[in-house]
């Protein structure tokens, strides 16, 4: 190891390089008010994560290497490690982004002082909007199978969310708003089976996903509500 005195010439050379370096100007296409990027210009942590999620969905998490991610981004593999520590960290960040959106929707619903059936409808509707907004992230979440510690944690959080939905179904049944002869857990799974099926065919369109959320909610609850 070298001490502070050994590094002095290096610091002087670095200082000379900084003074001699030309000023780097922002590219003309940069958006006004855009967040400053960290690390290599043009590749912040968000850009790395976005590219990783796309590759994980295309090739599978296990089959995707950090080298392939670097090639997709057009940077060296070592540059990726300025932003994340590992491929597993990228997976954790991705599935957490999807799950955090769902739990934010659940928190919003639990804050409502309305009948359970209305809160359940709102949760389904908000979940559709979360899926549409974070489509690639939710797609990845629904494909994890528990092969790693990160995936197991994601599945655990999914079960917690499923329990929230099941509890709302039970409350709505107790209120007389939903059929009592339908198993609550099965109803919850079927409701979210409808929502989750969107990853197979939904593509973002102009105007947003509000009409889609309205349609799914209407189909789901017109078929479940007591007549």
Backbone as CSV, one residue per row, in Angstrom:
resi,resn,N_x,N_y,N_z,CA_x,CA_y,CA_z,C_x,C_y,C_z
1,UNK,0.840,-1.203,0.000,0.000,0.000,0.000,0.868,1.243,0.000
2,UNK,0.360,2.286,-0.615,1.100,3.539,-0.643,0.454,4.505,0.316
3,UNK,1.227,5.428,0.846,0.710,6.418,1.779,0.361,7.699,1.069
4,UNK,-0.123,8.702,1.819,-0.522,9.994,1.231,0.597,10.654,0.456
5,UNK,1.865,10.545,0.966,2.976,11.209,0.282,3.228,10.583,-1.071
6,UNK,3.047,9.247,-1.175,3.286,8.565,-2.441,2.321,9.007,-3.508
7,UNK,1.110,9.429,-3.088,0.068,9.788,-4.050,0.121,11.234,-4.495
8,UNK,0.989,12.030,-3.898,1.011,13.459,-4.214,1.250,13.720,-5.685
9,UNK,2.241,13.071,-6.359,2.442,13.332,-7.792,1.222,12.971,-8.617
10,UNK,0.525,11.920,-8.180,-0.680,11.515,-8.925,-1.728,12.595,-8.842
11,UNK,-1.924,13.155,-7.610,-2.919,14.219,-7.464,-2.557,15.424,-8.313
12,UNK,-1.231,15.750,-8.391,-0.810,16.896,-9.189,-1.113,16.665,-10.654
13,UNK,-0.836,15.416,-11.134,-1.121,15.123,-12.543,-2.611,15.204,-12.822
14,UNK,-3.427,14.722,-11.868,-4.878,14.803,-12.053,-5.347,16.241,-12.105
15,UNK,-4.768,17.078,-11.233,-5.152,18.484,-11.220,-4.814,19.134,-12.551
16,UNK,-3.600,18.808,-13.105,-3.218,19.360,-14.410,-4.177,18.916,-15.486
17,UNK,-4.625,17.653,-15.392,-5.554,17.132,-16.408,-6.888,17.870,-16.344
18,UNK,-7.383,18.098,-15.120,-8.653,18.804,-14.965,-8.568,20.200,-15.524
19,UNK,-7.413,20.901,-15.246,-7.287,22.271,-15.754,-7.215,22.295,-17.274
20,UNK,-6.630,21.232,-17.850,-6.447,21.220,-19.299,-7.656,20.687,-20.050
21,UNK,-8.539,20.013,-19.337,-9.675,19.368,-20.002,-10.623,20.410,-20.574
22,UNK,-11.154,20.181,-21.767,-12.108,21.129,-22.349,-13.438,21.068,-21.627
23,UNK,-14.185,22.145,-21.706,-15.510,22.192,-21.095,-16.464,21.302,-21.875
24,UNK,-17.201,20.436,-21.146,-18.188,19.563,-21.792,-19.539,20.244,-21.765
25,UNK,-20.099,20.474,-22.932,-21.379,21.159,-23.027,-22.513,20.145,-23.166
26,UNK,-23.689,20.526,-22.655,-24.850,19.642,-22.761,-25.252,19.505,-24.219
27,UNK,-25.709,18.319,-24.580,-26.151,18.102,-25.957,-27.403,18.903,-26.235
28,UNK,-27.579,19.342,-27.481,-28.742,20.175,-27.807,-30.060,19.488,-27.534
29,UNK,-30.077,18.143,-27.539,-31.350,17.442,-27.363,-31.732,17.258,-25.916
30,UNK,-30.889,17.689,-24.971,-31.214,17.496,-23.557,-32.482,18.252,-23.207
31,UNK,-33.346,17.602,-22.411,-34.612,18.217,-22.034,-34.379,19.254,-20.944
32,UNK,-35.103,20.358,-21.067,-35.015,21.379,-20.043,-35.557,20.829,-18.736
33,UNK,-34.850,21.076,-17.648,-35.307,20.634,-16.345,-35.047,19.177,-16.059
34,UNK,-34.326,18.484,-16.944,-34.045,17.057,-16.725,-33.124,16.903,-15.528
35,UNK,-33.287,15.776,-14.797,-32.444,15.517,-13.644,-31.000,15.314,-14.082
36,UNK,-30.032,15.812,-13.303,-28.624,15.568,-13.659,-28.333,14.081,-13.610
37,UNK,-27.560,13.607,-14.555,-27.233,12.193,-14.612,-26.007,11.910,-13.757
38,UNK,-25.973,10.700,-13.185,-24.851,10.284,-12.374,-24.033,9.258,-13.136
39,UNK,-22.736,9.233,-12.887,-21.891,8.229,-13.524,-21.611,8.595,-14.959
40,UNK,-21.493,7.587,-15.803,-21.160,7.804,-17.208,-22.247,8.636,-17.881
41,UNK,-21.881,9.701,-18.659,-22.889,10.545,-19.297,-23.855,9.718,-20.136
42,UNK,-25.149,9.979,-19.961,-26.163,9.289,-20.743,-26.634,7.993,-20.121
43,UNK,-26.018,7.562,-18.998,-26.400,6.299,-18.383,-26.441,6.456,-16.869
44,UNK,-27.601,6.826,-16.326,-27.762,6.879,-14.888,-28.345,5.551,-14.413
45,UNK,-28.612,5.437,-13.141,-29.113,4.173,-12.591,-30.457,3.787,-13.205
46,UNK,-31.311,4.772,-13.451,-32.614,4.485,-14.057,-32.460,3.869,-15.447
47,UNK,-31.516,4.394,-16.227,-31.296,3.869,-17.576,-30.781,2.436,-17.525
48,UNK,-29.890,2.167,-16.582,-29.363,0.808,-16.424,-30.482,-0.139,-16.023
49,UNK,-31.317,0.288,-15.077,-32.418,-0.564,-14.613,-33.421,-0.824,-15.727
50,UNK,-33.758,0.202,-16.483,-34.718,0.049,-17.578,-34.213,-0.970,-18.605
51,UNK,-32.950,-0.854,-18.979,-32.371,-1.791,-19.946,-32.328,-3.205,-19.380
52,UNK,-32.025,-3.323,-18.091,-31.966,-4.643,-17.460,-33.337,-5.310,-17.460
53,UNK,-34.366,-4.567,-17.123,-35.728,-5.127,-17.098,-36.136,-5.598,-18.482
54,UNK,-35.823,-4.815,-19.492,-36.145,-5.220,-20.859,-35.457,-6.538,-21.217
55,UNK,-34.186,-6.658,-20.871,-33.447,-7.887,-21.171,-33.963,-9.070,-20.352
56,UNK,-34.263,-8.846,-19.079,-34.786,-9.929,-18.250,-36.096,-10.461,-18.828
57,UNK,-36.928,-9.566,-19.334,-38.201,-9.991,-19.920,-37.999,-10.694,-21.263
58,UNK,-37.024,-10.246,-22.024,-36.773,-10.838,-23.341,-36.115,-12.208,-23.244
59,UNK,-35.122,-12.327,-22.362,-34.284,-13.528,-22.344,-34.427,-14.370,-21.086
60,UNK,-35.064,-13.792,-20.073,-35.114,-14.456,-18.780,-34.007,-13.945,-17.885
61,UNK,-34.292,-13.851,-16.589,-33.306,-13.320,-15.651,-32.050,-14.175,-15.614
62,UNK,-32.230,-15.485,-15.468,-31.075,-16.381,-15.340,-30.201,-16.356,-16.592
63,UNK,-30.824,-16.198,-17.757,-30.076,-16.284,-19.017,-29.418,-14.972,-19.415
64,UNK,-29.685,-13.909,-18.692,-29.120,-12.600,-19.037,-27.841,-12.359,-18.244
65,UNK,-26.796,-11.975,-18.931,-25.520,-11.687,-18.273,-25.307,-10.180,-18.188
66,UNK,-24.437,-9.789,-17.278,-24.099,-8.374,-17.165,-23.371,-7.905,-18.417
67,UNK,-22.652,-8.801,-19.073,-22.001,-8.448,-20.330,-23.006,-8.082,-21.400
68,UNK,-24.118,-8.831,-21.460,-25.169,-8.526,-22.436,-25.843,-7.196,-22.111
69,UNK,-25.997,-6.934,-20.809,-26.563,-5.647,-20.406,-25.651,-4.505,-20.817
70,UNK,-24.358,-4.675,-20.612,-23.394,-3.643,-21.012,-23.446,-3.419,-22.520
71,UNK,-23.578,-4.505,-23.275,-23.662,-4.383,-24.739,-24.921,-3.634,-25.147
72,UNK,-26.038,-3.930,-24.479,-27.288,-3.216,-24.789,-27.144,-1.720,-24.527
73,UNK,-26.447,-1.373,-23.457,-26.282,0.031,-23.087,-25.173,0.721,-23.865
74,UNK,-24.281,-0.076,-24.467,-23.160,0.501,-25.184,-22.066,1.009,-24.265
75,UNK,-21.904,0.347,-23.102,-20.872,0.736,-22.155,-20.092,-0.520,-21.740
76,UNK,-19.026,-0.332,-20.980,-18.281,-1.481,-20.488,-19.008,-2.090,-19.294
77,UNK,-18.742,-3.373,-19.046,-19.388,-4.049,-17.924,-19.007,-3.398,-16.600
78,UNK,-17.770,-2.976,-16.485,-17.338,-2.345,-15.236,-18.099,-1.045,-14.964
79,UNK,-18.545,-0.375,-16.029,-19.290,0.878,-15.847,-20.623,0.643,-15.146
80,UNK,-21.203,-0.530,-15.366,-22.490,-0.835,-14.732,-22.354,-0.819,-13.221
81,UNK,-21.193,-1.264,-12.732,-20.998,-1.373,-11.285,-20.791,-0.028,-10.609
82,UNK,-20.779,1.047,-11.380,-20.837,2.381,-10.772,-22.246,2.672,-10.272
83,UNK,-23.229,1.939,-10.786,-24.634,2.206,-10.476,-25.263,1.139,-9.594
84,UNK,-24.889,-0.112,-9.784,-25.458,-1.212,-9.002,-24.348,-2.198,-8.646
85,UNK,-24.587,-2.975,-7.607,-23.549,-3.898,-7.142,-23.605,-5.249,-7.837
86,UNK,-24.773,-5.617,-8.383,-24.907,-6.960,-8.951,-26.167,-7.064,-9.804
87,UNK,-26.264,-8.156,-10.532,-27.477,-8.443,-11.306,-28.656,-8.662,-10.366
88,UNK,-28.380,-9.289,-9.230,-29.464,-9.547,-8.277,-30.027,-8.245,-7.713
89,UNK,-29.166,-7.237,-7.545,-29.674,-5.946,-7.076,-30.600,-5.328,-8.115
90,UNK,-30.265,-5.483,-9.382,-31.148,-4.982,-10.442,-32.509,-5.669,-10.374
91,UNK,-32.511,-6.974,-10.151,-33.775,-7.695,-10.034,-34.574,-7.196,-8.838
92,UNK,-33.900,-7.012,-7.718,-34.595,-6.519,-6.519,-35.208,-5.152,-6.765
93,UNK,-34.462,-4.244,-7.362,-34.975,-2.901,-7.637,-36.184,-2.970,-8.570
94,UNK,-36.133,-3.864,-9.550,-37.206,-3.968,-10.536,-38.497,-4.489,-9.911
95,UNK,-38.405,-5.603,-9.179,-39.637,-6.168,-8.608,-40.173,-5.284,-7.488
96,UNK,-39.285,-4.606,-6.765,-39.751,-3.683,-5.730,-40.512,-2.519,-6.348
97,UNK,-40.068,-2.069,-7.513,-40.770,-0.965,-8.180,-42.205,-1.367,-8.517
98,UNK,-42.381,-2.596,-8.979,-43.729,-3.091,-9.283,-44.546,-3.256,-8.005
99,UNK,-43.970,-3.899,-7.008,-44.693,-4.170,-5.764,-45.007,-2.889,-4.993
100,UNK,-44.087,-1.939,-5.005,-44.330,-0.680,-4.303,-45.550,0.025,-4.876
101,UNK,-45.730,-0.047,-6.195,-46.910,0.564,-6.805,-48.194,-0.083,-6.324
102,UNK,-48.197,-1.402,-6.206,-49.387,-2.115,-5.737,-49.685,-1.798,-4.266
103,UNK,-48.649,-1.747,-3.455,-48.874,-1.449,-2.037,-49.267,0.011,-1.819
104,UNK,-48.794,0.895,-2.670,-49.266,2.288,-2.599,-50.760,2.351,-2.899
105,UNK,-51.196,1.560,-3.872,-52.628,1.492,-4.188,-53.404,0.929,-3.009
106,UNK,-52.873,-0.112,-2.376,-53.538,-0.709,-1.216,-53.628,0.281,-0.060
107,UNK,-52.564,1.056,0.161,-52.576,2.051,1.234,-53.621,3.128,0.956
108,UNK,-53.731,3.518,-0.303,-54.744,4.504,-0.673,-56.142,3.980,-0.385
109,UNK,-56.368,2.721,-0.714,-57.682,2.110,-0.518,-58.006,1.987,0.969
110,UNK,-57.025,1.568,1.770,-57.278,1.380,3.205,-57.560,2.695,3.915
111,UNK,-57.140,3.805,3.319,-57.399,5.112,3.919,-58.825,5.599,3.654
112,UNK,-59.548,4.898,2.774,-60.907,5.298,2.427,-61.898,4.816,3.495
113,UNK,-62.885,5.650,3.800,-63.939,5.268,4.742,-65.226,5.027,3.948
114,UNK,-65.190,3.998,3.131,-66.304,3.654,2.250,-66.595,2.167,2.398
115,UNK,-67.732,1.696,1.900,-68.038,0.268,1.975,-66.936,-0.578,1.339
116,UNK,-66.805,-1.802,1.817,-65.739,-2.689,1.353,-65.804,-2.919,-0.150
117,UNK,-67.012,-3.025,-0.708,-67.146,-3.277,-2.145,-66.554,-2.129,-2.945
118,UNK,-66.726,-0.907,-2.463,-66.174,0.250,-3.174,-64.659,0.291,-3.057
119,UNK,-64.147,-0.091,-1.901,-62.698,-0.137,-1.725,-62.076,-1.246,-2.583
120,UNK,-62.770,-2.359,-2.698,-62.280,-3.445,-3.546,-62.266,-3.020,-5.011
121,UNK,-63.327,-2.378,-5.447,-63.370,-1.870,-6.825,-62.237,-0.885,-7.069
122,UNK,-62.009,0.001,-6.107,-60.948,0.995,-6.255,-59.581,0.320,-6.335
123,UNK,-59.382,-0.719,-5.536,-58.095,-1.409,-5.551,-57.854,-2.096,-6.895
124,UNK,-58.883,-2.707,-7.443,-58.735,-3.335,-8.765,-58.428,-2.271,-9.808
125,UNK,-59.154,-1.187,-9.740,-58.960,-0.120,-10.723,-57.549,0.471,-10.632
126,UNK,-57.109,0.754,-9.396,-55.778,1.331,-9.220,-54.693,0.345,-9.637
127,UNK,-54.928,-0.938,-9.421,-53.939,-1.943,-9.794,-53.773,-2.016,-11.309
128,UNK,-54.869,-1.842,-12.042,-54.782,-1.800,-13.503,-53.911,-0.620,-13.929
129,UNK,-54.095,0.512,-13.293,-53.327,1.701,-13.644,-51.844,1.531,-13.293
130,UNK,-51.568,0.874,-12.166,-50.180,0.592,-11.804,-49.546,-0.314,-12.847
131,UNK,-50.259,-1.366,-13.236,-49.731,-2.287,-14.235,-49.459,-1.567,-15.553
132,UNK,-50.388,-0.725,-15.965,-50.201,-0.009,-17.230,-49.013,0.946,-17.157
133,UNK,-48.827,1.573,-16.004,-47.753,2.552,-15.840,-46.381,1.883,-15.689
134,UNK,-46.367,0.688,-15.085,-45.103,-0.015,-14.813,-45.124,-1.390,-15.490
135,UNK,-45.575,-1.406,-16.715,-45.868,-2.647,-17.421,-44.697,-3.622,-17.422
136,UNK,-43.514,-3.179,-17.817,-42.372,-4.091,-17.915,-41.937,-4.602,-16.544
137,UNK,-42.090,-3.763,-15.533,-41.703,-4.157,-14.186,-42.684,-5.187,-13.617
138,UNK,-43.980,-4.970,-13.834,-44.980,-5.934,-13.363,-44.847,-7.239,-14.134
139,UNK,-44.553,-7.140,-15.431,-44.330,-8.347,-16.234,-43.220,-9.189,-15.629
140,UNK,-42.119,-8.554,-15.275,-41.010,-9.274,-14.661,-41.418,-9.868,-13.316
141,UNK,-42.138,-9.094,-12.518,-42.595,-9.578,-11.210,-43.417,-10.853,-11.348
142,UNK,-44.309,-10.888,-12.320,-45.198,-12.040,-12.483,-44.483,-13.264,-13.035
143,UNK,-43.232,-13.090,-13.447,-42.477,-14.217,-13.992,-41.483,-14.812,-13.001
144,UNK,-41.319,-14.186,-11.835,-40.369,-14.740,-10.864,-40.939,-16.012,-10.263
145,UNK,-40.064,-16.963,-9.956,-40.496,-18.276,-9.486,-39.849,-18.679,-8.167
146,UNK,-39.173,-17.764,-7.503,-38.596,-18.093,-6.215,-37.260,-18.791,-6.281
147,UNK,-36.530,-18.629,-7.373,-35.249,-19.313,-7.530,-34.103,-18.639,-6.784
148,UNK,-34.304,-17.410,-6.347,-33.266,-16.680,-5.605,-33.905,-16.060,-4.372
149,UNK,-33.057,-15.561,-3.471,-33.565,-14.910,-2.262,-34.412,-13.689,-2.619
150,UNK,-33.988,-12.961,-3.639,-34.757,-11.789,-4.076,-36.133,-12.208,-4.569
151,UNK,-36.197,-13.279,-5.344,-37.474,-13.753,-5.860,-38.373,-14.269,-4.737
152,UNK,-37.786,-14.928,-3.781,-38.571,-15.433,-2.653,-39.182,-14.292,-1.852
153,UNK,-38.419,-13.227,-1.660,-38.939,-12.060,-0.962,-40.063,-11.411,-1.757
154,UNK,-39.910,-11.365,-3.077,-40.960,-10.798,-3.926,-42.237,-11.628,-3.835
155,UNK,-42.101,-12.940,-3.831,-43.276,-13.808,-3.715,-43.948,-13.647,-2.362
156,UNK,-43.155,-13.443,-1.321,-43.724,-13.206,0.001,-44.543,-11.926,0.012
157,UNK,-44.019,-10.868,-0.582,-44.764,-9.606,-0.644,-46.027,-9.765,-1.488
158,UNK,-45.963,-10.565,-2.543,-47.162,-10.819,-3.347,-48.231,-11.523,-2.516
159,UNK,-47.824,-12.459,-1.676,-48.799,-13.156,-0.835,-49.446,-12.205,0.171
160,UNK,-48.662,-11.272,0.685,-49.225,-10.270,1.595,-50.277,-9.434,0.865
161,UNK,-49.955,-9.042,-0.366,-50.913,-8.257,-1.150,-52.166,-9.088,-1.445
162,UNK,-51.991,-10.344,-1.805,-53.137,-11.223,-2.063,-54.045,-11.310,-0.835
163,UNK,-53.435,-11.345,0.345,-54.214,-11.423,1.581,-55.045,-10.158,1.788
164,UNK,-54.506,-9.015,1.393,-55.258,-7.755,1.489,-56.503,-7.817,0.609
165,UNK,-56.323,-8.313,-0.613,-57.455,-8.418,-1.537,-58.483,-9.414,-1.003
166,UNK,-58.025,-10.557,-0.523,-58.934,-11.576,0.017,-59.744,-11.023,1.184
167,UNK,-59.081,-10.272,2.046,-59.774,-9.684,3.199,-60.855,-8.711,2.747
168,UNK,-60.586,-7.948,1.711,-61.601,-7.024,1.193,-62.792,-7.786,0.619
169,UNK,-62.521,-8.889,-0.063,-63.613,-9.717,-0.592,-64.475,-10.229,0.560
170,UNK,-63.840,-10.705,1.631,-64.587,-11.210,2.783,-65.437,-10.120,3.424
171,UNK,-64.868,-8.918,3.535,-65.632,-7.808,4.104,-66.843,-7.483,3.240
172,UNK,-66.657,-7.478,1.923,-67.765,-7.184,1.008,-68.834,-8.277,1.086
173,UNK,-68.427,-9.520,1.260,-69.380,-10.609,1.428,-70.168,-10.436,2.727
174,UNK,-69.471,-10.068,3.800,-70.132,-9.869,5.091,-71.129,-8.725,5.027
175,UNK,-70.842,-7.729,4.187,-71.755,-6.586,4.013,-72.956,-6.935,3.141
176,UNK,-72.924,-8.114,2.507,-74.006,-8.499,1.605,-73.869,-7.939,0.209
177,UNK,-72.676,-7.416,-0.124,-72.469,-6.808,-1.441,-71.961,-7.812,-2.463
178,UNK,-71.363,-8.918,-2.000,-70.875,-9.960,-2.900,-71.497,-11.296,-2.516
179,UNK,-71.572,-12.199,-3.455,-72.137,-13.520,-3.227,-71.392,-14.244,-2.101
180,UNK,-72.103,-14.768,-1.137,-71.436,-15.456,-0.026,-70.985,-16.870,-0.367
181,UNK,-71.492,-17.422,-1.486,-71.152,-18.806,-1.834,-69.859,-18.903,-2.644
182,UNK,-69.190,-17.784,-2.866,-67.926,-17.765,-3.613,-66.776,-17.717,-2.616
183,UNK,-65.806,-18.623,-2.761,-64.643,-18.612,-1.881,-63.867,-17.312,-2.071
184,UNK,-63.610,-16.621,-0.953,-63.009,-15.282,-1.030,-61.614,-15.310,-1.648
185,UNK,-60.799,-16.276,-1.250,-59.430,-16.345,-1.792,-59.450,-16.641,-3.281
186,UNK,-60.373,-17.518,-3.701,-60.480,-17.831,-5.133,-60.943,-16.609,-5.914
187,UNK,-61.921,-15.902,-5.359,-62.406,-14.688,-6.026,-61.286,-13.668,-6.172
188,UNK,-60.471,-13.516,-5.117,-59.352,-12.566,-5.166,-58.361,-12.959,-6.254
189,UNK,-58.050,-14.249,-6.340,-57.099,-14.713,-7.364,-57.653,-14.503,-8.772
190,UNK,-58.950,-14.764,-8.938,-59.550,-14.592,-10.254,-59.594,-13.123,-10.662
191,UNK,-59.895,-12.258,-9.703,-59.912,-10.824,-10.008,-58.536,-10.373,-10.491
192,UNK,-57.496,-10.794,-9.766,-56.166,-10.361,-10.168,-55.617,-11.184,-11.311
193,UNK,-56.197,-12.352,-11.549,-55.843,-13.071,-12.760,-56.255,-12.272,-13.986
194,UNK,-57.419,-11.616,-13.884,-57.880,-10.759,-14.983,-56.946,-9.563,-15.165
195,UNK,-56.586,-8.941,-14.054,-55.687,-7.787,-14.126,-54.316,-8.204,-14.669
196,UNK,-53.771,-9.278,-14.129,-52.427,-9.705,-14.518,-52.344,-10.184,-15.958
197,UNK,-53.465,-10.623,-16.522,-53.455,-11.091,-17.913,-53.116,-9.965,-18.888
198,UNK,-53.193,-8.728,-18.418,-52.895,-7.585,-19.288,-51.460,-7.604,-19.796
199,UNK,-50.547,-8.221,-19.029,-49.151,-8.211,-19.473,-48.970,-8.966,-20.788
200,UNK,-49.919,-9.837,-21.120,-49.805,-10.634,-22.340,-50.224,-9.872,-23.596
201,UNK,-51.064,-8.850,-23.428,-51.580,-8.205,-24.631,-51.668,-6.684,-24.567
202,UNK,-51.642,-6.108,-23.368,-51.810,-4.656,-23.281,-50.578,-3.923,-23.799
203,UNK,-50.803,-2.895,-24.589,-49.751,-2.000,-25.040,-50.204,-0.571,-24.764
204,UNK,-49.354,0.252,-24.156,-49.742,1.627,-23.832,-50.248,2.376,-25.059
205,UNK,-51.304,3.138,-24.874,-51.894,3.918,-25.958,-52.077,5.355,-25.504
206,UNK,-52.305,6.220,-26.451,-52.600,7.608,-26.121,-53.923,7.666,-25.357
207,UNK,-53.962,8.550,-24.387,-55.183,8.664,-23.600,-55.104,7.909,-22.289
208,UNK,-54.040,7.100,-22.128,-53.844,6.401,-20.867,-54.695,5.160,-20.716
209,UNK,-54.629,4.587,-19.524,-55.296,3.308,-19.253,-56.592,3.461,-18.482
210,UNK,-57.081,4.682,-18.309,-58.322,4.894,-17.558,-59.505,4.124,-18.149
211,UNK,-59.752,4.189,-19.471,-60.875,3.423,-20.030,-60.732,1.915,-19.808
212,UNK,-59.497,1.419,-19.883,-59.259,0.001,-19.644,-59.584,-0.357,-18.197
213,UNK,-59.165,0.478,-17.260,-59.464,0.240,-15.845,-60.972,0.241,-15.611
214,UNK,-61.689,1.154,-16.271,-63.152,1.199,-16.152,-63.776,-0.097,-16.661
215,UNK,-63.290,-0.576,-17.800,-63.850,-1.781,-18.417,-63.636,-3.006,-17.533
216,UNK,-62.421,-3.181,-17.053,-62.124,-4.352,-16.226,-62.919,-4.326,-14.932
217,UNK,-63.015,-3.151,-14.325,-63.780,-3.044,-13.082,-65.254,-3.357,-13.325
218,UNK,-65.806,-2.853,-14.406,-67.211,-3.107,-14.715,-67.468,-4.587,-14.972
219,UNK,-66.603,-5.218,-15.743,-66.772,-6.646,-16.043,-66.655,-7.478,-14.771
220,UNK,-65.664,-7.180,-13.960,-65.445,-7.954,-12.747,-66.603,-7.843,-11.775
221,UNK,-67.077,-6.638,-11.544,-68.039,-6.453,-10.455,-69.491,-6.567,-10.903
222,UNK,-69.763,-6.381,-12.131,-71.131,-6.653,-12.585,-71.400,-8.156,-12.544
223,UNK,-70.346,-8.937,-12.598,-70.515,-10.403,-12.533,-70.505,-10.932,-11.113
224,UNK,-70.022,-10.162,-10.139,-69.930,-10.617,-8.758,-70.978,-10.011,-7.834
225,UNK,-71.453,-8.834,-8.154,-72.342,-8.127,-7.255,-73.671,-8.855,-7.082
226,UNK,-74.205,-8.824,-5.854,-75.522,-9.423,-5.584,-76.591,-8.684,-6.363
227,UNK,-77.500,-9.430,-6.966,-78.579,-8.821,-7.750,-79.782,-8.548,-6.856
